[in-house]
Amino acid sequence: MVTEAGRRMRGHGDRVMSDSRLLAGLTHTEPATLRELVWKASDGGCPQRED
């Protein structure tokens, strides 16, 4: 389960992934790999659970 801090970090990662200037140094296949790894590391994009 992702913590609140993890959710904030995921939001930051989403902003980074959408900034083409930050991805400019990657090969044509690396952005997709990076997105997949970030997705996995962020608990598969699970939304915040309602308790």
mmCIF entry with sequence, helices, sheets and N, C-alpha, C, O atoms, coordinates in Angstrom:
data_MODEL
# 
_entry.id   MODEL 
# 
_entity.id                         1 
_entity.type                       polymer 
_entity.pdbx_number_of_molecules   1 
# 
_entity_poly.entity_id                      1 
_entity_poly.type                           'polypeptide(L)' 
_entity_poly.nstd_linkage                   no 
_entity_poly.nstd_monomer                   no 
_entity_poly.pdbx_seq_one_letter_code       MVTEAGRRMRGHGDRVMSDSRLLAGLTHTEPATLRELVWKASDGGCPQRED 
_entity_poly.pdbx_seq_one_letter_code_can   MVTEAGRRMRGHGDRVMSDSRLLAGLTHTEPATLRELVWKASDGGCPQRED 
_entity_poly.pdbx_strand_id                 A 
# 
loop_
_entity_poly_seq.entity_id 
_entity_poly_seq.num 
_entity_poly_seq.mon_id 
_entity_poly_seq.hetero 
1 1  MET n 
1 2  VAL n 
1 3  THR n 
1 4  GLU n 
1 5  ALA n 
1 6  GLY n 
1 7  ARG n 
1 8  ARG n 
1 9  MET n 
1 10 ARG n 
1 11 GLY n 
1 12 HIS n 
1 13 GLY n 
1 14 ASP n 
1 15 ARG n 
1 16 VAL n 
1 17 MET n 
1 18 SER n 
1 19 ASP n 
1 20 SER n 
1 21 ARG n 
1 22 LEU n 
1 23 LEU n 
1 24 ALA n 
1 25 GLY n 
1 26 LEU n 
1 27 THR n 
1 28 HIS n 
1 29 THR n 
1 30 GLU n 
1 31 PRO n 
1 32 ALA n 
1 33 THR n 
1 34 LEU n 
1 35 ARG n 
1 36 GLU n 
1 37 LEU n 
1 38 VAL n 
1 39 TRP n 
1 40 LYS n 
1 41 ALA n 
1 42 SER n 
1 43 ASP n 
1 44 GLY n 
1 45 GLY n 
1 46 CYS n 
1 47 PRO n 
1 48 GLN n 
1 49 ARG n 
1 50 GLU n 
1 51 ASP n 
# 
_struct_asym.id          A 
_struct_asym.entity_id   1 
# 
loop_
_struct_conf.conf_type_id 
_struct_conf.id 
_struct_conf.pdbx_PDB_helix_id 
_struct_conf.beg_label_comp_id 
_struct_conf.beg_label_asym_id 
_struct_conf.beg_label_seq_id 
_struct_conf.pdbx_beg_PDB_ins_code 
_struct_conf.end_label_comp_id 
_struct_conf.end_label_asym_id 
_struct_conf.end_label_seq_id 
_struct_conf.pdbx_end_PDB_ins_code 
_struct_conf.beg_auth_comp_id 
_struct_conf.beg_auth_asym_id 
_struct_conf.beg_auth_seq_id 
_struct_conf.end_auth_comp_id 
_struct_conf.end_auth_asym_id 
_struct_conf.end_auth_seq_id 
_struct_conf.pdbx_PDB_helix_class 
_struct_conf.details 
_struct_conf.pdbx_PDB_helix_length 
HELX_P HELX_P1 AA1 GLU A 4  ? MET A 17 ? GLU A 4  MET A 17 1 ? 14 
HELX_P HELX_P2 AA2 SER A 20 ? LEU A 23 ? SER A 20 LEU A 23 1 ? 4  
HELX_P HELX_P3 AA3 GLU A 30 ? ALA A 41 ? GLU A 30 ALA A 41 1 ? 12 
HELX_P HELX_P4 AA4 ASP A 43 ? GLY A 45 ? ASP A 43 GLY A 45 5 ? 3  
# 
_struct_conf_type.id          HELX_P 
_struct_conf_type.criteria    ? 
_struct_conf_type.reference   ? 
# 
loop_
_atom_site.group_PDB 
_atom_site.id 
_atom_site.type_symbol 
_atom_site.label_atom_id 
_atom_site.label_alt_id 
_atom_site.label_comp_id 
_atom_site.label_asym_id 
_atom_site.label_entity_id 
_atom_site.label_seq_id 
_atom_site.pdbx_PDB_ins_code 
_atom_site.Cartn_x 
_atom_site.Cartn_y 
_atom_site.Cartn_z 
_atom_site.occupancy 
_atom_site.B_iso_or_equiv 
_atom_site.pdbx_formal_charge 
_atom_site.auth_seq_id 
_atom_site.auth_comp_id 
_atom_site.auth_asym_id 
_atom_site.auth_atom_id 
_atom_site.pdbx_PDB_model_num 
ATOM 1   N N  . MET A 1 1  ? 0.841   -1.179 0.000   1.00 0.00 ? 1  MET A N  1 
ATOM 2   C CA . MET A 1 1  ? 0.000   0.000  0.000   1.00 0.00 ? 1  MET A CA 1 
ATOM 3   C C  . MET A 1 1  ? 0.885   1.242  0.000   1.00 0.00 ? 1  MET A C  1 
ATOM 4   O O  . MET A 1 1  ? 1.903   1.283  0.692   1.00 0.00 ? 1  MET A O  1 
ATOM 5   N N  . VAL A 1 2  ? 0.506   2.232  -0.760  1.00 0.00 ? 2  VAL A N  1 
ATOM 6   C CA . VAL A 1 2  ? 1.260   3.471  -0.881  1.00 0.00 ? 2  VAL A CA 1 
ATOM 7   C C  . VAL A 1 2  ? 0.850   4.429  0.225   1.00 0.00 ? 2  VAL A C  1 
ATOM 8   O O  . VAL A 1 2  ? -0.334  4.577  0.528   1.00 0.00 ? 2  VAL A O  1 
ATOM 9   N N  . THR A 1 3  ? 1.837   5.075  0.820   1.00 0.00 ? 3  THR A N  1 
ATOM 10  C CA . THR A 1 3  ? 1.568   6.066  1.866   1.00 0.00 ? 3  THR A CA 1 
ATOM 11  C C  . THR A 1 3  ? 1.190   7.401  1.234   1.00 0.00 ? 3  THR A C  1 
ATOM 12  O O  . THR A 1 3  ? 1.297   7.576  0.020   1.00 0.00 ? 3  THR A O  1 
ATOM 13  N N  . GLU A 1 4  ? 0.752   8.328  2.057   1.00 0.00 ? 4  GLU A N  1 
ATOM 14  C CA . GLU A 1 4  ? 0.433   9.665  1.572   1.00 0.00 ? 4  GLU A CA 1 
ATOM 15  C C  . GLU A 1 4  ? 1.665   10.323 0.951   1.00 0.00 ? 4  GLU A C  1 
ATOM 16  O O  . GLU A 1 4  ? 1.568   10.984 -0.082  1.00 0.00 ? 4  GLU A O  1 
ATOM 17  N N  . ALA A 1 5  ? 2.822   10.139 1.587   1.00 0.00 ? 5  ALA A N  1 
ATOM 18  C CA . ALA A 1 5  ? 4.068   10.685 1.022   1.00 0.00 ? 5  ALA A CA 1 
ATOM 19  C C  . ALA A 1 5  ? 4.354   10.054 -0.340  1.00 0.00 ? 5  ALA A C  1 
ATOM 20  O O  . ALA A 1 5  ? 4.825   10.730 -1.254  1.00 0.00 ? 5  ALA A O  1 
ATOM 21  N N  . GLY A 1 6  ? 4.074   8.785  -0.470  1.00 0.00 ? 6  GLY A N  1 
ATOM 22  C CA . GLY A 1 6  ? 4.267   8.105  -1.747  1.00 0.00 ? 6  GLY A CA 1 
ATOM 23  C C  . GLY A 1 6  ? 3.345   8.645  -2.818  1.00 0.00 ? 6  GLY A C  1 
ATOM 24  O O  . GLY A 1 6  ? 3.742   8.769  -3.977  1.00 0.00 ? 6  GLY A O  1 
ATOM 25  N N  . ARG A 1 7  ? 2.124   8.966  -2.444  1.00 0.00 ? 7  ARG A N  1 
ATOM 26  C CA . ARG A 1 7  ? 1.181   9.548  -3.403  1.00 0.00 ? 7  ARG A CA 1 
ATOM 27  C C  . ARG A 1 7  ? 1.654   10.922 -3.870  1.00 0.00 ? 7  ARG A C  1 
ATOM 28  O O  . ARG A 1 7  ? 1.527   11.264 -5.045  1.00 0.00 ? 7  ARG A O  1 
ATOM 29  N N  . ARG A 1 8  ? 2.202   11.705 -2.939  1.00 0.00 ? 8  ARG A N  1 
ATOM 30  C CA . ARG A 1 8  ? 2.737   13.011 -3.330  1.00 0.00 ? 8  ARG A CA 1 
ATOM 31  C C  . ARG A 1 8  ? 3.906   12.839 -4.292  1.00 0.00 ? 8  ARG A C  1 
ATOM 32  O O  . ARG A 1 8  ? 4.025   13.571 -5.275  1.00 0.00 ? 8  ARG A O  1 
ATOM 33  N N  . MET A 1 9  ? 4.771   11.864 -4.002  1.00 0.00 ? 9  MET A N  1 
ATOM 34  C CA . MET A 1 9  ? 5.907   11.597 -4.878  1.00 0.00 ? 9  MET A CA 1 
ATOM 35  C C  . MET A 1 9  ? 5.431   11.129 -6.244  1.00 0.00 ? 9  MET A C  1 
ATOM 36  O O  . MET A 1 9  ? 6.009   11.508 -7.263  1.00 0.00 ? 9  MET A O  1 
ATOM 37  N N  . ARG A 1 10 ? 4.387   10.314 -6.278  1.00 0.00 ? 10 ARG A N  1 
ATOM 38  C CA . ARG A 1 10 ? 3.833   9.857  -7.548  1.00 0.00 ? 10 ARG A CA 1 
ATOM 39  C C  . ARG A 1 10 ? 3.338   11.052 -8.360  1.00 0.00 ? 10 ARG A C  1 
ATOM 40  O O  . ARG A 1 10 ? 3.539   11.103 -9.574  1.00 0.00 ? 10 ARG A O  1 
ATOM 41  N N  . GLY A 1 11 ? 2.701   12.000 -7.705  1.00 0.00 ? 11 GLY A N  1 
ATOM 42  C CA . GLY A 1 11 ? 2.252   13.205 -8.399  1.00 0.00 ? 11 GLY A CA 1 
ATOM 43  C C  . GLY A 1 11 ? 3.415   13.984 -8.975  1.00 0.00 ? 11 GLY A C  1 
ATOM 44  O O  . GLY A 1 11 ? 3.332   14.506 -10.088 1.00 0.00 ? 11 GLY A O  1 
ATOM 45  N N  . HIS A 1 12 ? 4.502   14.065 -8.219  1.00 0.00 ? 12 HIS A N  1 
ATOM 46  C CA . HIS A 1 12 ? 5.705   14.733 -8.711  1.00 0.00 ? 12 HIS A CA 1 
ATOM 47  C C  . HIS A 1 12 ? 6.263   13.980 -9.917  1.00 0.00 ? 12 HIS A C  1 
ATOM 48  O O  . HIS A 1 12 ? 6.664   14.590 -10.908 1.00 0.00 ? 12 HIS A O  1 
ATOM 49  N N  . GLY A 1 13 ? 6.286   12.679 -9.828  1.00 0.00 ? 13 GLY A N  1 
ATOM 50  C CA . GLY A 1 13 ? 6.772   11.857 -10.940 1.00 0.00 ? 13 GLY A CA 1 
ATOM 51  C C  . GLY A 1 13 ? 5.928   12.049 -12.193 1.00 0.00 ? 13 GLY A C  1 
ATOM 52  O O  . GLY A 1 13 ? 6.454   12.076 -13.306 1.00 0.00 ? 13 GLY A O  1 
ATOM 53  N N  . ASP A 1 14 ? 4.615   12.182 -12.007 1.00 0.00 ? 14 ASP A N  1 
ATOM 54  C CA . ASP A 1 14 ? 3.736   12.421 -13.155 1.00 0.00 ? 14 ASP A CA 1 
ATOM 55  C C  . ASP A 1 14 ? 4.089   13.736 -13.844 1.00 0.00 ? 14 ASP A C  1 
ATOM 56  O O  . ASP A 1 14 ? 4.093   13.823 -15.072 1.00 0.00 ? 14 ASP A O  1 
ATOM 57  N N  . ARG A 1 15 ? 4.385   14.753 -13.044 1.00 0.00 ? 15 ARG A N  1 
ATOM 58  C CA . ARG A 1 15 ? 4.764   16.048 -13.630 1.00 0.00 ? 15 ARG A CA 1 
ATOM 59  C C  . ARG A 1 15 ? 6.083   15.937 -14.379 1.00 0.00 ? 15 ARG A C  1 
ATOM 60  O O  . ARG A 1 15 ? 6.232   16.494 -15.467 1.00 0.00 ? 15 ARG A O  1 
ATOM 61  N N  . VAL A 1 16 ? 7.041   15.219 -13.798 1.00 0.00 ? 16 VAL A N  1 
ATOM 62  C CA . VAL A 1 16 ? 8.339   15.038 -14.456 1.00 0.00 ? 16 VAL A CA 1 
ATOM 63  C C  . VAL A 1 16 ? 8.161   14.294 -15.771 1.00 0.00 ? 16 VAL A C  1 
ATOM 64  O O  . VAL A 1 16 ? 8.747   14.670 -16.787 1.00 0.00 ? 16 VAL A O  1 
ATOM 65  N N  . MET A 1 17 ? 7.355   13.244 -15.751 1.00 0.00 ? 17 MET A N  1 
ATOM 66  C CA . MET A 1 17 ? 7.157   12.424 -16.947 1.00 0.00 ? 17 MET A CA 1 
ATOM 67  C C  . MET A 1 17 ? 6.460   13.190 -18.071 1.00 0.00 ? 17 MET A C  1 
ATOM 68  O O  . MET A 1 17 ? 6.562   12.813 -19.238 1.00 0.00 ? 17 MET A O  1 
ATOM 69  N N  . SER A 1 18 ? 5.762   14.251 -17.724 1.00 0.00 ? 18 SER A N  1 
ATOM 70  C CA . SER A 1 18 ? 5.064   15.012 -18.756 1.00 0.00 ? 18 SER A CA 1 
ATOM 71  C C  . SER A 1 18 ? 5.885   16.192 -19.280 1.00 0.00 ? 18 SER A C  1 
ATOM 72  O O  . SER A 1 18 ? 5.420   16.930 -20.148 1.00 0.00 ? 18 SER A O  1 
ATOM 73  N N  . ASP A 1 19 ? 7.087   16.373 -18.766 1.00 0.00 ? 19 ASP A N  1 
ATOM 74  C CA . ASP A 1 19 ? 7.955   17.479 -19.196 1.00 0.00 ? 19 ASP A CA 1 
ATOM 75  C C  . ASP A 1 19 ? 8.993   16.948 -20.179 1.00 0.00 ? 19 ASP A C  1 
ATOM 76  O O  . ASP A 1 19 ? 9.986   16.344 -19.774 1.00 0.00 ? 19 ASP A O  1 
ATOM 77  N N  . SER A 1 20 ? 8.765   17.171 -21.453 1.00 0.00 ? 20 SER A N  1 
ATOM 78  C CA . SER A 1 20 ? 9.642   16.622 -22.481 1.00 0.00 ? 20 SER A CA 1 
ATOM 79  C C  . SER A 1 20 ? 11.081  17.107 -22.350 1.00 0.00 ? 20 SER A C  1 
ATOM 80  O O  . SER A 1 20 ? 12.001  16.422 -22.797 1.00 0.00 ? 20 SER A O  1 
ATOM 81  N N  . ARG A 1 21 ? 11.292  18.264 -21.752 1.00 0.00 ? 21 ARG A N  1 
ATOM 82  C CA . ARG A 1 21 ? 12.664  18.770 -21.573 1.00 0.00 ? 21 ARG A CA 1 
ATOM 83  C C  . ARG A 1 21 ? 13.465  17.845 -20.663 1.00 0.00 ? 21 ARG A C  1 
ATOM 84  O O  . ARG A 1 21 ? 14.667  17.664 -20.857 1.00 0.00 ? 21 ARG A O  1 
ATOM 85  N N  . LEU A 1 22 ? 12.802  17.266 -19.677 1.00 0.00 ? 22 LEU A N  1 
ATOM 86  C CA . LEU A 1 22 ? 13.490  16.380 -18.732 1.00 0.00 ? 22 LEU A CA 1 
ATOM 87  C C  . LEU A 1 22 ? 13.753  15.000 -19.326 1.00 0.00 ? 22 LEU A C  1 
ATOM 88  O O  . LEU A 1 22 ? 14.606  14.261 -18.833 1.00 0.00 ? 22 LEU A O  1 
ATOM 89  N N  . LEU A 1 23 ? 13.035  14.658 -20.365 1.00 0.00 ? 23 LEU A N  1 
ATOM 90  C CA . LEU A 1 23 ? 13.178  13.346 -20.992 1.00 0.00 ? 23 LEU A CA 1 
ATOM 91  C C  . LEU A 1 23 ? 14.020  13.405 -22.262 1.00 0.00 ? 23 LEU A C  1 
ATOM 92  O O  . LEU A 1 23 ? 14.254  12.378 -22.898 1.00 0.00 ? 23 LEU A O  1 
ATOM 93  N N  . ALA A 1 24 ? 14.470  14.586 -22.631 1.00 0.00 ? 24 ALA A N  1 
ATOM 94  C CA . ALA A 1 24 ? 15.162  14.785 -23.902 1.00 0.00 ? 24 ALA A CA 1 
ATOM 95  C C  . ALA A 1 24 ? 16.419  13.924 -24.053 1.00 0.00 ? 24 ALA A C  1 
ATOM 96  O O  . ALA A 1 24 ? 16.757  13.549 -25.176 1.00 0.00 ? 24 ALA A O  1 
ATOM 97  N N  . GLY A 1 25 ? 17.110  13.605 -22.984 1.00 0.00 ? 25 GLY A N  1 
ATOM 98  C CA . GLY A 1 25 ? 18.338  12.834 -23.070 1.00 0.00 ? 25 GLY A CA 1 
ATOM 99  C C  . GLY A 1 25 ? 18.132  11.332 -23.152 1.00 0.00 ? 25 GLY A C  1 
ATOM 100 O O  . GLY A 1 25 ? 19.101  10.579 -23.255 1.00 0.00 ? 25 GLY A O  1 
ATOM 101 N N  . LEU A 1 26 ? 16.883  10.885 -23.108 1.00 0.00 ? 26 LEU A N  1 
ATOM 102 C CA . LEU A 1 26 ? 16.599  9.454  -23.148 1.00 0.00 ? 26 LEU A CA 1 
ATOM 103 C C  . LEU A 1 26 ? 16.492  8.962  -24.590 1.00 0.00 ? 26 LEU A C  1 
ATOM 104 O O  . LEU A 1 26 ? 16.146  9.722  -25.494 1.00 0.00 ? 26 LEU A O  1 
ATOM 105 N N  . THR A 1 27 ? 16.793  7.685  -24.789 1.00 0.00 ? 27 THR A N  1 
ATOM 106 C CA . THR A 1 27 ? 16.596  7.079  -26.112 1.00 0.00 ? 27 THR A CA 1 
ATOM 107 C C  . THR A 1 27 ? 15.098  6.962  -26.372 1.00 0.00 ? 27 THR A C  1 
ATOM 108 O O  . THR A 1 27 ? 14.292  7.242  -25.485 1.00 0.00 ? 27 THR A O  1 
ATOM 109 N N  . HIS A 1 28 ? 14.725  6.556  -27.566 1.00 0.00 ? 28 HIS A N  1 
ATOM 110 C CA . HIS A 1 28 ? 13.299  6.482  -27.907 1.00 0.00 ? 28 HIS A CA 1 
ATOM 111 C C  . HIS A 1 28 ? 12.545  5.408  -27.122 1.00 0.00 ? 28 HIS A C  1 
ATOM 112 O O  . HIS A 1 28 ? 11.322  5.490  -27.014 1.00 0.00 ? 28 HIS A O  1 
ATOM 113 N N  . THR A 1 29 ? 13.231  4.405  -26.571 1.00 0.00 ? 29 THR A N  1 
ATOM 114 C CA . THR A 1 29 ? 12.551  3.361  -25.799 1.00 0.00 ? 29 THR A CA 1 
ATOM 115 C C  . THR A 1 29 ? 12.581  3.602  -24.291 1.00 0.00 ? 29 THR A C  1 
ATOM 116 O O  . THR A 1 29 ? 11.768  3.036  -23.561 1.00 0.00 ? 29 THR A O  1 
ATOM 117 N N  . GLU A 1 30 ? 13.496  4.424  -23.822 1.00 0.00 ? 30 GLU A N  1 
ATOM 118 C CA . GLU A 1 30 ? 13.648  4.625  -22.377 1.00 0.00 ? 30 GLU A CA 1 
ATOM 119 C C  . GLU A 1 30 ? 12.460  5.308  -21.691 1.00 0.00 ? 30 GLU A C  1 
ATOM 120 O O  . GLU A 1 30 ? 12.164  4.952  -20.551 1.00 0.00 ? 30 GLU A O  1 
ATOM 121 N N  . PRO A 1 31 ? 11.764  6.263  -22.308 1.00 0.00 ? 31 PRO A N  1 
ATOM 122 C CA . PRO A 1 31 ? 10.611  6.848  -21.614 1.00 0.00 ? 31 PRO A CA 1 
ATOM 123 C C  . PRO A 1 31 ? 9.542   5.813  -21.255 1.00 0.00 ? 31 PRO A C  1 
ATOM 124 O O  . PRO A 1 31 ? 8.968   5.873  -20.168 1.00 0.00 ? 31 PRO A O  1 
ATOM 125 N N  . ALA A 1 32 ? 9.273   4.873  -22.149 1.00 0.00 ? 32 ALA A N  1 
ATOM 126 C CA . ALA A 1 32 ? 8.281   3.839  -21.856 1.00 0.00 ? 32 ALA A CA 1 
ATOM 127 C C  . ALA A 1 32 ? 8.750   2.947  -20.710 1.00 0.00 ? 32 ALA A C  1 
ATOM 128 O O  . ALA A 1 32 ? 7.956   2.574  -19.846 1.00 0.00 ? 32 ALA A O  1 
ATOM 129 N N  . THR A 1 33 ? 10.022  2.610  -20.701 1.00 0.00 ? 33 THR A N  1 
ATOM 130 C CA . THR A 1 33 ? 10.582  1.800  -19.614 1.00 0.00 ? 33 THR A CA 1 
ATOM 131 C C  . THR A 1 33 ? 10.485  2.554  -18.294 1.00 0.00 ? 33 THR A C  1 
ATOM 132 O O  . THR A 1 33 ? 10.105  1.982  -17.273 1.00 0.00 ? 33 THR A O  1 
ATOM 133 N N  . LEU A 1 34 ? 10.826  3.823  -18.317 1.00 0.00 ? 34 LEU A N  1 
ATOM 134 C CA . LEU A 1 34 ? 10.756  4.643  -17.111 1.00 0.00 ? 34 LEU A CA 1 
ATOM 135 C C  . LEU A 1 34 ? 9.332   4.721  -16.590 1.00 0.00 ? 34 LEU A C  1 
ATOM 136 O O  . LEU A 1 34 ? 9.106   4.586  -15.388 1.00 0.00 ? 34 LEU A O  1 
ATOM 137 N N  . ARG A 1 35 ? 8.373   4.936  -17.475 1.00 0.00 ? 35 ARG A N  1 
ATOM 138 C CA . ARG A 1 35 ? 6.965   4.995  -17.049 1.00 0.00 ? 35 ARG A CA 1 
ATOM 139 C C  . ARG A 1 35 ? 6.530   3.678  -16.400 1.00 0.00 ? 35 ARG A C  1 
ATOM 140 O O  . ARG A 1 35 ? 5.851   3.677  -15.373 1.00 0.00 ? 35 ARG A O  1 
ATOM 141 N N  . GLU A 1 36 ? 6.922   2.574  -17.003 1.00 0.00 ? 36 GLU A N  1 
ATOM 142 C CA . GLU A 1 36 ? 6.550   1.268  -16.450 1.00 0.00 ? 36 GLU A CA 1 
ATOM 143 C C  . GLU A 1 36 ? 7.154   1.072  -15.058 1.00 0.00 ? 36 GLU A C  1 
ATOM 144 O O  . GLU A 1 36 ? 6.475   0.593  -14.150 1.00 0.00 ? 36 GLU A O  1 
ATOM 145 N N  . LEU A 1 37 ? 8.412   1.435  -14.889 1.00 0.00 ? 37 LEU A N  1 
ATOM 146 C CA . LEU A 1 37 ? 9.071   1.279  -13.593 1.00 0.00 ? 37 LEU A CA 1 
ATOM 147 C C  . LEU A 1 37 ? 8.453   2.186  -12.531 1.00 0.00 ? 37 LEU A C  1 
ATOM 148 O O  . LEU A 1 37 ? 8.255   1.766  -11.391 1.00 0.00 ? 37 LEU A O  1 
ATOM 149 N N  . VAL A 1 38 ? 8.153   3.411  -12.899 1.00 0.00 ? 38 VAL A N  1 
ATOM 150 C CA . VAL A 1 38 ? 7.511   4.332  -11.950 1.00 0.00 ? 38 VAL A CA 1 
ATOM 151 C C  . VAL A 1 38 ? 6.140   3.800  -11.561 1.00 0.00 ? 38 VAL A C  1 
ATOM 152 O O  . VAL A 1 38 ? 5.752   3.858  -10.394 1.00 0.00 ? 38 VAL A O  1 
ATOM 153 N N  . TRP A 1 39 ? 5.414   3.285  -12.537 1.00 0.00 ? 39 TRP A N  1 
ATOM 154 C CA . TRP A 1 39 ? 4.089   2.707  -12.270 1.00 0.00 ? 39 TRP A CA 1 
ATOM 155 C C  . TRP A 1 39 ? 4.201   1.559  -11.261 1.00 0.00 ? 39 TRP A C  1 
ATOM 156 O O  . TRP A 1 39 ? 3.443   1.502  -10.293 1.00 0.00 ? 39 TRP A O  1 
ATOM 157 N N  . LYS A 1 40 ? 5.138   0.659  -11.491 1.00 0.00 ? 40 LYS A N  1 
ATOM 158 C CA . LYS A 1 40 ? 5.327   -0.478 -10.584 1.00 0.00 ? 40 LYS A CA 1 
ATOM 159 C C  . LYS A 1 40 ? 5.758   -0.026 -9.196  1.00 0.00 ? 40 LYS A C  1 
ATOM 160 O O  . LYS A 1 40 ? 5.271   -0.545 -8.191  1.00 0.00 ? 40 LYS A O  1 
ATOM 161 N N  . ALA A 1 41 ? 6.665   0.937  -9.138  1.00 0.00 ? 41 ALA A N  1 
ATOM 162 C CA . ALA A 1 41 ? 7.178   1.413  -7.848  1.00 0.00 ? 41 ALA A CA 1 
ATOM 163 C C  . ALA A 1 41 ? 6.122   2.190  -7.075  1.00 0.00 ? 41 ALA A C  1 
ATOM 164 O O  . ALA A 1 41 ? 6.223   2.330  -5.856  1.00 0.00 ? 41 ALA A O  1 
ATOM 165 N N  . SER A 1 42 ? 5.118   2.690  -7.767  1.00 0.00 ? 42 SER A N  1 
ATOM 166 C CA . SER A 1 42 ? 4.087   3.478  -7.087  1.00 0.00 ? 42 SER A CA 1 
ATOM 167 C C  . SER A 1 42 ? 2.830   2.656  -6.829  1.00 0.00 ? 42 SER A C  1 
ATOM 168 O O  . SER A 1 42 ? 1.724   3.197  -6.800  1.00 0.00 ? 42 SER A O  1 
ATOM 169 N N  . ASP A 1 43 ? 2.995   1.375  -6.646  1.00 0.00 ? 43 ASP A N  1 
ATOM 170 C CA . ASP A 1 43 ? 1.902   0.478  -6.284  1.00 0.00 ? 43 ASP A CA 1 
ATOM 171 C C  . ASP A 1 43 ? 0.888   0.349  -7.410  1.00 0.00 ? 43 ASP A C  1 
ATOM 172 O O  . ASP A 1 43 ? -0.312  0.231  -7.161  1.00 0.00 ? 43 ASP A O  1 
ATOM 173 N N  . GLY A 1 44 ? 1.365   0.373  -8.642  1.00 0.00 ? 44 GLY A N  1 
ATOM 174 C CA . GLY A 1 44 ? 0.484   0.174  -9.781  1.00 0.00 ? 44 GLY A CA 1 
ATOM 175 C C  . GLY A 1 44 ? -0.541  1.265  -9.964  1.00 0.00 ? 44 GLY A C  1 
ATOM 176 O O  . GLY A 1 44 ? -1.585  1.034  -10.572 1.00 0.00 ? 44 GLY A O  1 
ATOM 177 N N  . GLY A 1 45 ? -0.265  2.460  -9.447  1.00 0.00 ? 45 GLY A N  1 
ATOM 178 C CA . GLY A 1 45 ? -1.197  3.571  -9.621  1.00 0.00 ? 45 GLY A CA 1 
ATOM 179 C C  . GLY A 1 45 ? -2.434  3.467  -8.767  1.00 0.00 ? 45 GLY A C  1 
ATOM 180 O O  . GLY A 1 45 ? -3.435  4.126  -9.051  1.00 0.00 ? 45 GLY A O  1 
ATOM 181 N N  . CYS A 1 46 ? -2.394  2.653  -7.722  1.00 0.00 ? 46 CYS A N  1 
ATOM 182 C CA . CYS A 1 46 ? -3.567  2.482  -6.861  1.00 0.00 ? 46 CYS A CA 1 
ATOM 183 C C  . CYS A 1 46 ? -4.007  3.825  -6.276  1.00 0.00 ? 46 CYS A C  1 
ATOM 184 O O  . CYS A 1 46 ? -3.183  4.567  -5.742  1.00 0.00 ? 46 CYS A O  1 
ATOM 185 N N  . PRO A 1 47 ? -5.279  4.134  -6.371  1.00 0.00 ? 47 PRO A N  1 
ATOM 186 C CA . PRO A 1 47 ? -5.764  5.374  -5.763  1.00 0.00 ? 47 PRO A CA 1 
ATOM 187 C C  . PRO A 1 47 ? -5.779  5.258  -4.251  1.00 0.00 ? 47 PRO A C  1 
ATOM 188 O O  . PRO A 1 47 ? -5.665  4.167  -3.691  1.00 0.00 ? 47 PRO A O  1 
ATOM 189 N N  . GLN A 1 48 ? -5.916  6.370  -3.622  1.00 0.00 ? 48 GLN A N  1 
ATOM 190 C CA . GLN A 1 48 ? -5.964  6.383  -2.167  1.00 0.00 ? 48 GLN A CA 1 
ATOM 191 C C  . GLN A 1 48 ? -7.179  5.592  -1.712  1.00 0.00 ? 48 GLN A C  1 
ATOM 192 O O  . GLN A 1 48 ? -8.273  5.742  -2.255  1.00 0.00 ? 48 GLN A O  1 
ATOM 193 N N  . ARG A 1 49 ? -6.976  4.762  -0.723  1.00 0.00 ? 49 ARG A N  1 
ATOM 194 C CA . ARG A 1 49 ? -8.065  3.954  -0.200  1.00 0.00 ? 49 ARG A CA 1 
ATOM 195 C C  . ARG A 1 49 ? -8.927  4.790  0.729   1.00 0.00 ? 49 ARG A C  1 
ATOM 196 O O  . ARG A 1 49 ? -8.432  5.608  1.504   1.00 0.00 ? 49 ARG A O  1 
ATOM 197 N N  . GLU A 1 50 ? -10.223 4.562  0.631   1.00 0.00 ? 50 GLU A N  1 
ATOM 198 C CA . GLU A 1 50 ? -11.171 5.209  1.534   1.00 0.00 ? 50 GLU A CA 1 
ATOM 199 C C  . GLU A 1 50 ? -11.341 4.293  2.734   1.00 0.00 ? 50 GLU A C  1 
ATOM 200 O O  . GLU A 1 50 ? -11.696 3.125  2.574   1.00 0.00 ? 50 GLU A O  1 
ATOM 201 N N  . ASP A 1 51 ? -11.097 4.799  3.919   1.00 0.00 ? 51 ASP A N  1 
ATOM 202 C CA . ASP A 1 51 ? -11.262 3.985  5.148   1.00 0.00 ? 51 ASP A CA 1 
ATOM 203 C C  . ASP A 1 51 ? -12.560 4.304  5.839   1.00 0.00 ? 51 ASP A C  1 
ATOM 204 O O  . ASP A 1 51 ? -12.865 3.721  6.879   1.00 0.00 ? 51 ASP A O  1 
# 
